[in-house]
Amino acid sequence: MESLYLATSFAAAVTCLLTSVLVFARRKSGERSRVILACIVLLLAASYIQRFVALSLGEVPKSVLSVPMLLVANFLMISYMMYPIEVISPGYLNLRRIFIFYSPLLLLAGIYAVLLQLGVTFPVYRSLPDMLPQFTQPHVWFRFLLSILMFAPLLFIYFVPYTRRYNNTNRTWILKYTFCIVANISVYMLLLTFDLLIIKVLYYFVTVGCSIYIAYMELFERLIEQGQDFAVAPQIVAVDELSYTEELPAKPNQLCERIVLHMSRTCDYRDPDISVNKLAALIGTNRTSLSNALHELGYTSFNEYINSLRIKDFIQRIENKESDNYQNAFYDAGFRSRATALRNFKQFTGKTPSEYFHD
């Protein structure tokens, strides 16, 4: 059984490492979810490698009930929630929110450090039942608290704003992911409860299997086409007083049509703070699909698309004498600065505004 345990820990480490590399290699430009998932699985592989090395050297691995190991387990569990949050609402995670998510764990780590400074000792236990007789002791209830908190991160996923309207995923995917995490936590709780080799081997099989299945869902199941039908966008689009011709692909792409219609109705390009994440949220897609649709429309990037609309708006304003001067027209069209506007105008028309309007 010891040999099986050693072999299983090695296989688990290698499998997670290869899964991490595969997911990272299949990452998409402008999308962070696969990078986050690859990093999480890599962290899992690192913990397995550390345990395998200890076993292969004949050392006794650190008890899973030690406070450092429980803190690491909670860290991994919180990290596993970063991925679905990014899937459900790309761009929602920033440094401030990440810090908030990890702050309870940082607080607990700080309490542990204080307890050590106060002289509280943390005896080694092999299972949760072994600690029950001394449950009132700080070193025991603190570990029980860390064990129970393993389930807390699951709540994160149900409090994330669904800005993608499930176009980036759906409820079934979320339930499958939740099931995988619950399976991980459940087998880990078995590991904490029973100090048996068979449970340790089972733990590796379940956690690695769940990681592979999560990677499979990410690579082959997650992106879901929105079922709602949208009207076909006209080739000539009127934007308030502005009219321009928008080239659609030979084979109409529904998302391309939605983009053109949305911009014609809202003029969101006039918003200086418009971003790829914001536009994707407004039309109910993800940033990767949005970028691909813009490529089909003939634009190399989101900025090129938005700036082209702003330049067309600017030209229309000047020709219709809707703005007093070039600078006001640029600002009204959505540019933040005159220098940026002039640079984009020359890239778009090949001329300066003076040359363009006086030729």
PyMOL commands that set and color helices and strands:
alter all, ss='L'
color gray80, all
select helices_A, chain A and resi 2-25+33-56+67-88+95-117+128-134+138-159+171-193+197-221+254-266+268-270+276-283+287-296+302-319+326-333+338-349+353-358
alter helices_A, ss='H'
color red, helices_A
select strands_A, chain A and resi 236-239+242-245
alter strands_A, ss='S'
color yellow, strands_A
deselect
rebuild
show_as cartoon
